[in-house]
């Protein structure tokens, strides 16, 4: 009887867990979407995910997206939003995180400022 009570007591104590992701990993849930600019966030994301060898670096036959002027053209004609945020097929190598997608959306919604 004592062993059963002890086991139930231990299991009961271990099962009472009210932690949530926001408390355990606060930085993983923070996503800055205010004041997003090309220079601060979007340019580095484009350079890491798009303007890479074999893709949109301008050397593979595809349009290069290595500077603000080139990227602004695809923002203005709707291609960036369509491919990155609607179809979500760019970049093809790996999907963007939900935070990165939110940052692209906030940037476009704010007029795609350079700096």
WODALIN-V189240 format. One record per pair of residues at least 6 apart in sequence whose ideal C-beta (glycine too) atoms are under 6 Angstrom apart, sorted by the first residue. I is the first residue (numbers start at 1). J is the second residue. Records with the same first field share a line. If there is no record, write none. Layout:
I: J / J
This chain:
22: 29
31: 99 / 102
33: 102 / 103 / 106
36: 103 / 106 / 107
37: 113 / 115
38: 68 / 114
39: 115
41: 103
42: 107
45: 100
46: 65 / 71
49: 91
50: 56 / 65 / 91
51: 57 / 65 / 66
54: 60
56: 62 / 64 / 65
57: 64
58: 64
65: 71
68: 114
74: 80
75: 112
81: 108
83: 90
84: 90 / 104
85: 105
